[in-house]
């Protein structure tokens, strides 16, 4: 999705979310931090795709000594690792400051930060960003997954045993035209 058409940019404080979501904490404690990170990435992939959000999950370098890097997961989801010594909070604050300018230029409509860090919440709201707690994000992700499942199941259920009844009317009309030799 071109940046000029973005509905919103969602910045996710990765380790904060992992520490706040019970399922991710369980994964972290049982299988390690890497497994919890990728479980969060998987959850956010579907969510950002369904919502149309440009989502950036930010992990600070406290758990690995590497220079900053970015992994592009999908067109709408990327994972950012900060430089050693730089916190995710600092990265998110700088991003909010630069996105504020883009928001003023009408390149994006919303900037949302997902964290349960109270100080971070106040800071990003000062930049005009919206704030979501870890619990609110969890609820939204779960709701989105349910909506996607419901949408998929509606498509999957057909009214009869014929394939033609499970496709939309326009496609059915086009198939009828092809069958009759009408181009």
N, C-alpha and C positions, 0 to 999 in steps of 0.2 A: 504494500500500500504506500503510495507516495507520501512523503512527509507533509505535503501541503494539504492532504486529506485526512490526516490523523485526527481521530476523535480525542484521544488522550495519550499521555505518556504516563506509565505506571512505573515508579521506582520502588523496588522491594529490598528492604534491609534483610538480606538472606539469613545471616546467623540469628538475628532477632526473631525472625519468623520460625526458624527451626527450633529455637528454644521455647517458643510460645505454643506451637501446635503439638498436642499430645502424640499424635501419630508420628510426627517427624522426630520428636524427642525419643520415642521408643525405637525408631529405626536407628537414630544416632547412637543410642546406648547399646543396641543389639548388634548392629552391622557396621557402625562407624560413621564418621562425619561425611565421607565421600558419598555413601549410600543415601544419607539424609539429604545432601545437596541435590542429588539427581532425582530423588523423589519429589522435592520441591520444584525442580525444573519441569518434570513431567506434569505435575499438577498445574503449573502456570502456563505450560504450552497450550493446553486445551482452553484454559480460561482466557488467555490473551487473544487467541484466535477467535473464539466465540464473541468476545467483547470488541474486538478490533483495536485493542490497546497495543501501543508500542511498549513492551514490557522489558525492563532492565532489572535483572536480579544482581544485587551488589554484594560481594563477599569481601571482607577486608583481609589483609595479608597476615593477620595474627596467627593463622594456622599453617601457613606455608611461606617459605622465604624465596619468593620469585618476584620478578618485576611485574608490573601491571600487565594484564592482557584481557582480551575480550574474546569470547566464544559466541559465534552466531549460531543459534539453535534453529530458529526459523526466521522467516521474514519479519515477524513481529516480536520475537523473543531473543534476547541476548543475555549472556552472563558476563559480568565484569568482576575481575579480581583487582583490587587496588595494589599500589606499590607497597613494599614492605614498610611498615611504620605509618601508613595512611589508613585511617579508619573508613569504614563504609559510611559513617555519618558525615565525614568531611566530603567524601565523594558525592554523596546525595545532596548536600548543601550547595556544592559548586554546580552540580547539575541543575538544581532548582534555580539558581541565579542565572545560568545561561538559558534555561528554558523559559524563564520569565520574559526575556527579550523576545524569544520566538512567539510566545503567547501574545505579547503586545503587537507583534507583526501579523497576528492572525494565522500563523502557521500551524498552531495547535490550539485546541479548545480548552484542554484541561491538563493539569499536572497533578498526579496523585502519588502520595508517598505512603507505603505500607510499612509500619513499624509500631511497636508498642512502647518505644522509648519516649518518655514524656518530654524531655529536653529537645529531642529531635522533632517531635510533633510541633512544639512552639516555634522552633527555628524555621521549619519549612512553611508553616502557615504565614510566617512573616514575609516569605517570598511569594505568597499568593497561591501556594499549592494546597490541595486538599489533603486530608489525612485519613487513613484507614488503620484501625488497630489490627493486630494479628488475628484476633477473633472475628472481626468484621470481614477481613479478607478470607478467612477460612469459610465463613458462612456464605460469602459470595461465590467462592470456588465450588462449594458443595451444591449450591443452588444452580449454578451454571451447568455442572455435570448432570444434575437431574433434568434440567431443561433440554440438554443435548440428547440424553437418553430417551426422553419423551418424544422429541422431534424425530429421532432415528426410528423409534418403534412405530410411530404413526406412518412413516414412509414404508416400513417393512410390512405392516399389516395390509393385506389385500382384501378386497371385498369378495373375491371368489378365487377359484383355482387358476384363472387365466392371467397370464402375464400382462396382457393389454389393460386389464382393470387396475393394475398397480402403477401405471405411468400416467402422466398428466394428459389432459385433453389435447393440447397442442401436439404433443409427440404422437398420440394415438391418431390424430387427423393426418399427420405427415406420413405415418406408416400406411394408413389406408390409401393415401394418394400414390405412394410408391407401389403398393400392391396392385392398384388398378392401372398402373402405367401412366398416371398423370404426373408431370414434372412440374 
